[in-house]
């Protein structure tokens, strides 16, 4: 961080950066992270312009929820979770199995209704 040479003290303290990083690691948007850190988005954008490394870290942190979700899916696959396996294949290749509900001998589904009048 730069040293402030007078004027208003910077809002980009170690604590503020920590709050921003926490929010970004949950996949928050810039506006959500700024609300969590109690700063204006322009403060964040100015800081990112002056600190490109932080800007890169911000984007990396924003991808953490996706990485975590993929790790969970991978763990489920390692555990031979059939439901997860089907979802992964369907998501990757699209559903290749056509499912239909039919009645007897492939005909239409038929139902019977009984109405009982009480009175």
N, C-alpha and C positions, 0 to 999 in steps of 0.2 A: 504494500500500500504506500501511496505517496504521503509525505509529510505535509500537513496543512500549514501554509505560511501566513495565516491570518484569516479573518473573516469567520464565517460560520463553520463550526466543526463538522467534519465529514460524518455522514450517517453510515458509511461503509466501514464499520468496525469489524473486528474479528467475530464478535457475536452475531452481527447482521449477516456476514458472509456464511457463518455456520447455519443460520436459519434458512438462508437461501439454498444452500447445498442440501439441507434436510428436505426442503420442499421439492427441489428438483429431483432428488432421489426417489420421491414418491410419484414422479411423473407430472408434477404440477406445471401449469403454464407460467409464463413470466409474470402475468398479472396476479395469479394465485400466490406465487412465491413472494412477490413484492408485498402483498397484503399480509402474508404470514410474517414477513420480516419488518413490516411497518415502514416501508419506504415507497416512494413514488417510482413507477416504472422508468421514468426518465433517468433517475439516479442509477438504476441498474444498467440501462443502456449506455450511459456515460462511462460507467465503471468498466463495462465490457469493451468499449471502444479503447479505453486507456489500458486495459489488461486483457489482451487477446487469449492468453493462457486460461484465464478464468472463463472466458466465453467458450472455449473448447471444452473445458471441464463441465460447464453447465449443460452442454449438449450431450456429453457422455452420461451425466447423471440422469438426464431425462429419459434415457434408454434403459435404465436399471429395471423398472417394472416389467418391461418386455422380456428382459434377460431372466428375471426371476421366474416369470410365468413359463418360459421355455424350459428352465431347469426343473420346475415342478412337473411339467409334462414328460420330460425325459425320465425323471424318477418314477413316474407312473408307468411308463413304458418298460423300464427296467424291472418293475414289479409285475410285468405281464398283465397289466390292466387292459382287458379286452375292449371296454367302452372307450378308453382313451385312444387305443390303437385304431379303432374304427373312426373316431373323430379326426385323428391326424390324417389318415388316408383319405377320408372324405374331403377334408379341407384342402389337402394337397392335390388330389386328383379329381375331385368332384364325385358325386355319387354315381357309381356305375351300376348299382343294383336298383332296378325298378320295383317298387313295392306297391301292391294293390290289395285291396280288400274285396273279396268276392264271396258269393254265396256258394251253395252246393254245385258241384260240377262246373265251376267257373262262371255261373250265372249271377244275376243281381242278388244283392242282399235283401232278404225279405224279413218282415217282422209282423207280428200279430199283436193286436191291442184288444184288450177286454175292458169294457166299461161296465161297471156295476152301479146301478142306480139304487141308492138307499133312500127310503122315504116313507 
